[in-house]
């Protein structure tokens, strides 16, 4: 989290994207440093935060609403 994910999220936000952080899908080197990174991202407010179950539910809902066109 603290080594690659936090800087990538910040860079994406700087480029105008809205990053989505799936907190329970992020690894970390040091728990305390990861907790500081998450707190810092939450404080900045540049990214959406969720968990794996929630985002997978949304993706499945979107996928089920798509119409398949076979030509």
PyMOL commands that set and color helices and strands:
alter all, ss='L'
color gray80, all
select helices_A, chain A and resi 5-14+23-25+31-44+52-65
alter helices_A, ss='H'
color red, helices_A
select strands_A, chain A and resi 20-22+48-50
alter strands_A, ss='S'
color yellow, strands_A
deselect
rebuild
show_as cartoon
